């Protein structure tokens, strides 16, 4: 009997020690294990399903008053796209810039900044939540994405909108993880695309969008975290799936481990 | 005094069975004054069916238990139900991973604010920072106007690659140990779900089986000032209950368990949800109630600190009160009731 209990004790001790060992050294190994990462990622699907069921298609993110606007709205990620193409556009104050809407649409669009600004616009004062943890409130003015997509006539197979941007991002290695250089892109589904607060913004706090905040045009997807709000948008592509684009996860940060659904 | 020694089962004073006469005494005549164990409450009657008790009966019936010299009898209580044990350990795993991955997430922006918004450039209520001093990198913690040099632990510490690194919380406290917000979030959000589901299971079982009412709710007389004071004094002197009172949680235990179960852990979930822009669109009132999104983030950190404080005290008490007995009772359910002291 004594032996049996000692065995049990040994078992518990071994169990305790292995849990401690796991905590100290194993987590890094687990963090890099493909199947563990896959398992952990399953939480995203649950979060997505539950939030979509809970929030409702048209629930609005809170809108604030002018007095709530943050005096300094931080800029993150790329602050000045360094491609020659962008530099040329910037030199001529984006008069040569055009937004392309193509892919699975039956009437592709190509719009200049002036043409976009002539369309009915929406102004919203919203809170921007960065995945890092900070928040700021800004006033955004832009064109709702939904009517543009209606005008471009989405094909029946289209499920996502991919935003191709002008900036290469990378070199933020101090933030850890695989943050190799790559062209910024993002993607959203049709529910977010047709949400009334999803706009292509060209003004921030009453002034034309500055370069650091995404000039000439950036996406606002108000019910998701900041990295979904693609800056320097050049082209919007309607696709059935984004698996063939870049890393296949639907965005620059998504390809580097972040959630595609950034509602939390 | 029996501590962790394991006597032969037949000489062990097992929990009373359905017919007490058969259960209490072994054939060993050398301990005529062996005390009867107190009858257990209804919820604990399960002990009578425990394998240990059964073996004791068998051995007694066979008269095969005379070989060992007598040891002081032990009373074994079936203290923790299966649902409590399973949810306890799942919760322990979740809390460990949530705290460590939470610190990874905190490190991405090691400043806390009060109100709806806050970012670099705004005044922070709490901040872990670093600066280049004359003698190298220095880490600092700022709480309001107070500033503490915390080089080596907070702000600047040995990084995952062995060099001094600028990181709010040190590598040993974060998951992963190296800086990786994306992976920290994956761990955090996965175990947040497991934590919430486990909490729901725990609440369902604890309401259904009376655990809350019977074990955690302070009994009528327990809240009298005299009793409360006595408990505090006993705790301060590290005197732990023996015999009959040791079968129940003491008052301070009940209060801290109730606080962590009904206030702090639910607060973790609510303050966590209030940081979600998706959830904010569904229920903006919750973040309002907490004082804004950045206040919710600050409260999430404060509540997490309380969880860590609870865990530290909880582990200290387990160590002081008898770690083997305590841990085993949370694994197998069986708790050896510490016998009354013979002298004062």
HADDOCK unambig.tbl for C-alpha pairs under 7 A between the chains (distance, minus, plus):
assign (segid A and resid 1 and name CA) (segid B and resid 8 and name CA) 6.62 0.50 0.50
assign (segid A and resid 2 and name CA) (segid B and resid 6 and name CA) 6.21 0.50 0.50
assign (segid A and resid 27 and name CA) (segid B and resid 175 and name CA) 6.50 0.50 0.50
assign (segid A and resid 27 and name CA) (segid B and resid 176 and name CA) 6.24 0.50 0.50
assign (segid A and resid 28 and name CA) (segid B and resid 176 and name CA) 5.22 0.50 0.50
assign (segid A and resid 28 and name CA) (segid B and resid 177 and name CA) 6.54 0.50 0.50
assign (segid A and resid 31 and name CA) (segid B and resid 176 and name CA) 6.70 0.50 0.50
assign (segid A and resid 31 and name CA) (segid B and resid 183 and name CA) 6.90 0.50 0.50
assign (segid A and resid 40 and name CA) (segid B and resid 186 and name CA) 5.81 0.50 0.50
assign (segid A and resid 40 and name CA) (segid B and resid 187 and name CA) 6.25 0.50 0.50
assign (segid A and resid 40 and name CA) (segid B and resid 190 and name CA) 5.56 0.50 0.50
assign (segid A and resid 41 and name CA) (segid B and resid 186 and name CA) 6.26 0.50 0.50
assign (segid A and resid 43 and name CA) (segid B and resid 189 and name CA) 6.52 0.50 0.50
assign (segid A and resid 43 and name CA) (segid B and resid 190 and name CA) 4.93 0.50 0.50
assign (segid A and resid 51 and name CA) (segid B and resid 278 and name CA) 6.69 0.50 0.50
assign (segid A and resid 51 and name CA) (segid B and resid 279 and name CA) 6.89 0.50 0.50
assign (segid A and resid 54 and name CA) (segid B and resid 282 and name CA) 6.72 0.50 0.50
assign (segid A and resid 55 and name CA) (segid B and resid 279 and name CA) 6.93 0.50 0.50
assign (segid A and resid 55 and name CA) (segid B and resid 281 and name CA) 6.64 0.50 0.50
assign (segid A and resid 55 and name CA) (segid B and resid 282 and name CA) 4.56 0.50 0.50
assign (segid A and resid 59 and name CA) (segid B and resid 281 and name CA) 6.08 0.50 0.50
assign (segid A and resid 59 and name CA) (segid B and resid 282 and name CA) 6.50 0.50 0.50
assign (segid A and resid 60 and name CA) (segid B and resid 281 and name CA) 5.70 0.50 0.50
assign (segid A and resid 61 and name CA) (segid B and resid 281 and name CA) 4.55 0.50 0.50
assign (segid A and resid 62 and name CA) (segid B and resid 281 and name CA) 6.54 0.50 0.50
assign (segid A and resid 132 and name CA) (segid B and resid 108 and name CA) 5.12 0.50 0.50
assign (segid A and resid 132 and name CA) (segid B and resid 109 and name CA) 5.56 0.50 0.50
assign (segid A and resid 133 and name CA) (segid B and resid 109 and name CA) 5.80 0.50 0.50
assign (segid A and resid 134 and name CA) (segid B and resid 118 and name CA) 5.70 0.50 0.50
assign (segid A and resid 134 and name CA) (segid B and resid 119 and name CA) 4.85 0.50 0.50
assign (segid A and resid 135 and name CA) (segid B and resid 117 and name CA) 4.77 0.50 0.50
assign (segid A and resid 135 and name CA) (segid B and resid 118 and name CA) 5.31 0.50 0.50
assign (segid A and resid 135 and name CA) (segid B and resid 119 and name CA) 5.92 0.50 0.50
assign (segid A and resid 136 and name CA) (segid B and resid 117 and name CA) 5.27 0.50 0.50
assign (segid A and resid 136 and name CA) (segid B and resid 118 and name CA) 6.22 0.50 0.50
assign (segid A and resid 136 and name CA) (segid B and resid 119 and name CA) 6.70 0.50 0.50
assign (segid A and resid 175 and name CA) (segid B and resid 179 and name CA) 6.24 0.50 0.50
assign (segid A and resid 175 and name CA) (segid B and resid 180 and name CA) 6.52 0.50 0.50
assign (segid A and resid 176 and name CA) (segid B and resid 179 and name CA) 4.64 0.50 0.50
assign (segid A and resid 176 and name CA) (segid B and resid 180 and name CA) 4.62 0.50 0.50
assign (segid A and resid 177 and name CA) (segid B and resid 179 and name CA) 6.95 0.50 0.50
assign (segid A and resid 177 and name CA) (segid B and resid 180 and name CA) 4.99 0.50 0.50
assign (segid A and resid 223 and name CA) (segid B and resid 277 and name CA) 5.10 0.50 0.50
assign (segid A and resid 223 and name CA) (segid B and resid 278 and name CA) 4.88 0.50 0.50
assign (segid A and resid 223 and name CA) (segid B and resid 281 and name CA) 6.62 0.50 0.50
assign (segid A and resid 224 and name CA) (segid B and resid 277 and name CA) 5.65 0.50 0.50
assign (segid A and resid 224 and name CA) (segid B and resid 278 and name CA) 6.19 0.50 0.50
assign (segid A and resid 225 and name CA) (segid B and resid 277 and name CA) 6.78 0.50 0.50
assign (segid A and resid 257 and name CA) (segid B and resid 182 and name CA) 5.35 0.50 0.50
assign (segid A and resid 257 and name CA) (segid B and resid 183 and name CA) 6.58 0.50 0.50
assign (segid A and resid 258 and name CA) (segid B and resid 182 and name CA) 4.91 0.50 0.50
assign (segid A and resid 263 and name CA) (segid B and resid 276 and name CA) 5.99 0.50 0.50
assign (segid A and resid 263 and name CA) (segid B and resid 277 and name CA) 5.59 0.50 0.50
assign (segid A and resid 263 and name CA) (segid B and resid 278 and name CA) 4.52 0.50 0.50
assign (segid A and resid 264 and name CA) (segid B and resid 276 and name CA) 4.10 0.50 0.50
assign (segid A and resid 264 and name CA) (segid B and resid 277 and name CA) 6.12 0.50 0.50
assign (segid A and resid 264 and name CA) (segid B and resid 278 and name CA) 6.27 0.50 0.50
